[in-house]
Amino acid sequence: MLEEIIMWAKKQEQVRALVLEGSLAKQQGVDELSDLDINVWFSGELLFGRKVEWLKEIGDVLIETPLHMDSPAGEVATQLVIFQSGIKVDFSFWPITFLENPFPYYEKMEILIDKDAHTEQIKRCVHEQSKLPMTKLTFDKIVNEFWFELHYVAKFLKREEIWFVQSIQAGIRENYLLPLLEEQARIAGRNTSFSGRNIELWLNSVHLERLPSIFADYSLETNWQAMWEEIALFEDISQFISTYYQFELPTAMIEGMKNLLRKIQEG
């Protein structure tokens, strides 16, 4: 598929450069299900990214969806395509004029085609992601919002709205628990992946063994139990980080919230 894309790009006058990014460029977590992430650097008016006619030289399309994404240089059109072969390709279309002012974007990339010697400019868009230590402001915000959101979990469990509760819990895991798990891994010198990917490789074994307990099925009993397991895990991680950085935890608020959650559950 990659060879077909390169052959197509070579024949297109508008296409001035082709760049591979994502897992294949990073050579991380690559398997037979990996996507191709292709950046098409073009000149003139964008003629790609809409419908499927332009894709016929590459392969037969099963399904596609056009989208847009924000970049440091401006809005970029994208088209996500699954071909009949089952291979998924995420195309994004970058005006070559963006390179007049190179911007931080790529972690790793591979230049597949460069028709006009833009390599140096494209390389200036590469930036190393060095994650800075968590600030007290960020930590305090995470802790406060975690406990605030939990009152919705308890309230809607009491109302037996399990579907809605699980939606809230997904947000809590993503926005509050995961950043603290990532920070603990960073402190231990481990490299994390976005959105919790490959968490089995970077989370310490003690907390990894506890993860199943914070996921519930569709019963009230297991949802209540998962909430309290999630609280226990969050308290352990937040205590570790607060001790490590000498941040102060709002212990009175935390105890008050736990009492409120029990009152809602038992009331």
C-alpha positions as CSV (number, residue, x, y, z in Angstrom):
1,M,0.0,0.0,0.0
2,L,2.8,2.4,0.9
3,E,4.4,1.7,-2.5
4,E,1.1,2.4,-4.3
5,I,0.8,5.7,-2.4
6,I,4.4,6.7,-3.4
7,M,3.8,5.8,-7.0
8,W,0.6,7.9,-7.0
9,A,2.4,10.9,-5.4
10,K,5.3,10.8,-7.9
11,K,2.8,11.3,-10.8
12,Q,0.9,14.2,-9.2
13,E,2.3,17.6,-10.1
14,Q,0.6,19.1,-7.1
15,V,2.3,16.8,-4.7
16,R,5.6,18.3,-3.8
17,A,6.6,16.1,-0.8
18,L,5.3,13.0,1.0
19,V,6.0,12.3,4.6
20,L,5.3,9.3,6.8
21,E,4.5,9.9,10.5
22,G,2.9,7.9,13.3
23,S,3.8,4.5,14.7
24,L,5.6,3.3,11.5
25,A,7.8,6.4,11.5
26,K,8.5,6.0,15.2
27,Q,8.8,2.2,14.9
28,Q,6.8,1.8,18.1
29,G,3.9,-0.5,18.6
30,V,3.9,-1.6,15.0
31,D,1.9,-4.7,14.0
32,E,-0.3,-5.9,11.1
33,L,-3.1,-3.6,12.3
34,S,-1.1,-0.4,12.3
35,D,-2.3,2.5,10.2
36,L,-0.4,4.5,7.6
37,D,-0.2,8.2,8.5
38,I,0.6,10.1,5.3
39,N,1.2,13.8,5.0
40,V,0.7,15.1,1.5
41,W,2.5,18.4,1.0
42,F,0.9,20.1,-2.0
43,S,1.0,23.3,-4.0
44,G,-1.9,25.2,-5.4
45,E,-5.6,24.4,-4.8
46,L,-6.3,21.2,-2.8
47,L,-7.9,18.7,-5.2
48,F,-7.6,15.7,-2.9
49,G,-9.3,14.7,0.3
50,R,-12.8,14.8,-1.0
51,K,-14.8,11.7,-2.2
52,V,-13.0,8.7,-3.5
53,E,-12.2,9.3,-7.1
54,W,-8.6,10.5,-6.5
55,L,-7.9,7.3,-4.5
56,K,-8.6,4.9,-7.4
57,E,-5.0,4.7,-8.4
58,I,-4.0,3.7,-4.9
59,G,-6.7,1.1,-4.1
60,D,-10.4,0.2,-3.8
61,V,-12.0,2.1,-0.9
62,L,-14.3,0.4,1.6
63,I,-15.1,3.5,3.7
64,E,-13.7,7.0,4.2
65,T,-14.4,10.1,6.1
66,P,-13.1,13.7,5.5
67,L,-12.2,15.7,8.5
68,H,-10.1,18.7,9.6
69,M,-7.5,19.1,12.3
70,D,-5.7,22.0,13.9
71,S,-2.0,22.4,13.5
72,P,0.5,25.0,14.7
73,A,0.4,26.4,11.2
74,G,-3.3,26.4,10.7
75,E,-6.2,24.1,9.8
76,V,-5.3,21.1,7.8
77,A,-7.7,18.9,5.8
78,T,-7.6,15.2,6.4
79,Q,-9.2,12.1,4.9
80,L,-9.3,8.8,6.8
81,V,-9.6,5.8,4.5
82,I,-10.1,2.1,5.0
83,F,-9.3,0.2,1.8
84,Q,-10.9,-3.0,0.7
85,S,-7.7,-4.8,1.8
86,G,-8.5,-3.7,5.4
87,I,-5.5,-1.3,5.5
88,K,-6.3,2.1,7.0
89,V,-4.5,5.2,5.8
90,D,-4.8,8.6,7.4
91,F,-4.1,11.2,4.8
92,S,-3.5,14.8,5.8
93,F,-3.0,17.6,3.3
94,W,-0.4,20.3,4.0
95,P,0.0,23.5,1.8
96,I,3.7,23.7,0.9
97,T,3.5,27.4,1.9
98,F,3.4,26.3,5.5
99,L,7.1,25.5,5.3
100,E,7.9,29.2,4.9
101,N,7.7,29.3,8.7
102,P,8.5,25.8,10.0
103,F,6.6,24.8,13.1
104,P,6.9,22.2,15.8
105,Y,4.7,19.2,14.8
106,Y,6.5,15.9,14.2
107,E,7.9,13.7,16.9
108,K,9.4,11.3,14.3
109,M,8.9,11.3,10.6
110,E,10.3,9.8,7.4
111,I,10.4,11.8,4.2
112,L,9.2,9.5,1.3
113,I,9.3,12.0,-1.5
114,D,10.9,15.5,-1.8
115,K,10.6,17.0,-5.3
116,D,11.9,20.5,-4.4
117,A,14.6,20.0,-1.8
118,H,12.2,20.9,1.1
119,T,13.9,18.3,3.4
120,E,15.7,20.8,5.6
121,Q,12.5,22.8,6.1
122,I,10.5,19.7,6.9
123,K,13.1,18.5,9.4
124,R,12.8,21.9,11.2
125,C,9.2,20.8,12.0
126,V,10.5,17.9,14.2
127,H,10.5,18.5,17.9
128,E,11.6,16.3,20.8
129,Q,8.8,15.7,23.3
130,S,10.4,16.2,26.7
131,K,7.6,16.1,29.3
132,L,8.1,18.6,32.0
133,P,7.4,17.7,35.7
134,M,3.8,18.2,36.7
135,T,3.2,21.7,38.2
136,K,1.3,22.2,41.5
137,L,-1.3,24.2,39.6
138,T,-2.0,21.2,37.3
139,F,-1.9,18.7,40.2
140,D,-4.4,20.8,42.3
141,K,-6.7,21.1,39.3
142,I,-6.7,17.3,38.7
143,V,-7.3,16.5,42.3
144,N,-10.1,19.0,42.7
145,E,-11.9,18.1,39.5
146,F,-11.6,14.3,40.2
147,W,-13.4,14.6,43.5
148,F,-15.9,17.0,42.1
149,E,-16.8,14.7,39.2
150,L,-17.3,11.7,41.6
151,H,-20.3,13.3,43.1
152,Y,-22.0,12.9,39.7
153,V,-21.0,9.3,39.6
154,A,-22.6,8.7,43.0
155,K,-25.7,10.8,42.2
156,F,-26.5,9.0,39.0
157,L,-25.7,5.6,40.4
158,K,-28.3,6.3,43.0
159,R,-30.7,7.1,40.2
160,E,-29.6,3.8,38.5
161,E,-28.5,5.5,35.3
162,I,-25.6,3.1,34.6
163,W,-25.1,4.1,31.0
164,F,-24.6,7.7,31.9
165,V,-22.3,6.8,34.9
166,Q,-20.0,4.8,32.7
167,S,-19.7,7.7,30.3
168,I,-18.7,10.0,33.2
169,Q,-16.3,7.3,34.5
170,A,-14.6,7.2,31.1
171,G,-13.9,10.9,31.3
172,I,-12.6,10.6,34.9
173,R,-10.2,7.9,33.9
174,E,-8.9,9.8,30.8
175,N,-8.7,13.3,32.3
176,Y,-7.8,12.8,36.0
177,L,-6.5,9.3,36.7
178,L,-4.4,8.7,33.6
179,P,-2.4,12.0,33.9
180,L,-1.3,10.9,37.4
181,L,-0.4,7.4,36.3
182,E,1.6,9.0,33.5
183,E,3.4,11.3,35.9
184,Q,4.3,8.4,38.2
185,A,5.7,6.6,35.2
186,R,7.7,9.7,34.2
187,I,9.1,10.0,37.7
188,A,10.2,6.4,37.4
189,G,11.9,7.1,34.1
190,R,9.5,5.3,31.9
191,N,8.2,6.5,28.5
192,T,4.4,6.6,28.2
193,S,2.1,6.5,25.1
194,F,-0.8,8.7,24.3
195,S,-4.3,7.9,25.7
196,G,-3.0,5.1,27.9
197,R,-1.8,3.0,25.0
198,N,0.6,0.2,25.9
199,I,-0.1,0.9,29.6
200,E,0.9,-2.6,30.4
201,L,4.5,-1.7,29.3
202,W,5.0,1.4,31.4
203,L,2.7,1.3,34.5
204,N,4.2,-0.3,37.5
205,S,3.0,-3.9,38.2
206,V,1.4,-3.1,41.6
207,H,-1.0,-0.6,40.1
208,L,-1.4,-2.5,36.8
209,E,-2.9,-5.4,38.8
210,R,-5.5,-3.0,40.3
211,L,-6.7,-1.7,36.9
212,P,-9.4,-4.4,36.3
213,S,-11.1,-3.5,39.6
214,I,-11.9,0.1,38.4
215,F,-13.9,-1.2,35.4
216,A,-17.5,-2.2,36.1
217,D,-20.1,-4.3,34.2
218,Y,-23.7,-3.2,33.8
219,S,-24.8,-3.8,37.4
220,L,-25.3,-1.3,40.2
221,E,-23.2,-3.3,42.7
222,T,-20.1,-3.5,40.5
223,N,-20.4,0.2,39.6
224,W,-20.4,1.2,43.2
225,Q,-17.5,-1.1,43.9
226,A,-15.6,0.2,40.9
227,M,-16.0,3.7,42.1
228,W,-14.5,2.9,45.5
229,E,-11.6,1.0,43.9
230,E,-11.0,4.0,41.6
231,I,-10.9,6.3,44.6
232,A,-8.4,4.0,46.4
233,L,-6.2,3.9,43.4
234,F,-6.4,7.7,42.9
235,E,-5.6,8.3,46.5
236,D,-2.5,6.1,46.3
237,I,-1.2,7.8,43.2
238,S,-2.0,11.4,44.3
239,Q,-0.4,10.7,47.7
240,F,2.8,9.5,46.0
241,I,3.0,12.5,43.7
242,S,2.2,15.0,46.4
243,T,4.9,13.5,48.6
244,Y,7.4,13.4,45.8
245,Y,6.9,17.0,44.8
246,Q,6.0,18.2,48.3
247,F,2.5,19.3,47.2
248,E,-0.1,19.6,49.8
249,L,-3.3,17.5,49.5
250,P,-6.6,19.0,50.5
251,T,-7.2,16.3,53.1
252,A,-10.3,17.9,54.7
253,M,-12.0,18.3,51.4
254,I,-11.2,14.7,50.4
255,E,-12.6,13.3,53.6
256,G,-15.6,15.5,53.3
257,M,-16.2,14.2,49.7
258,K,-15.8,10.6,50.8
259,N,-18.4,11.1,53.5
260,L,-20.7,12.7,51.0
261,L,-20.3,9.8,48.5
262,R,-21.1,7.3,51.3
263,K,-24.1,9.3,52.3
264,I,-25.4,9.3,48.7
265,Q,-24.9,5.6,48.4
266,E,-26.4,4.7,51.7
267,G,-29.2,7.3,51.9
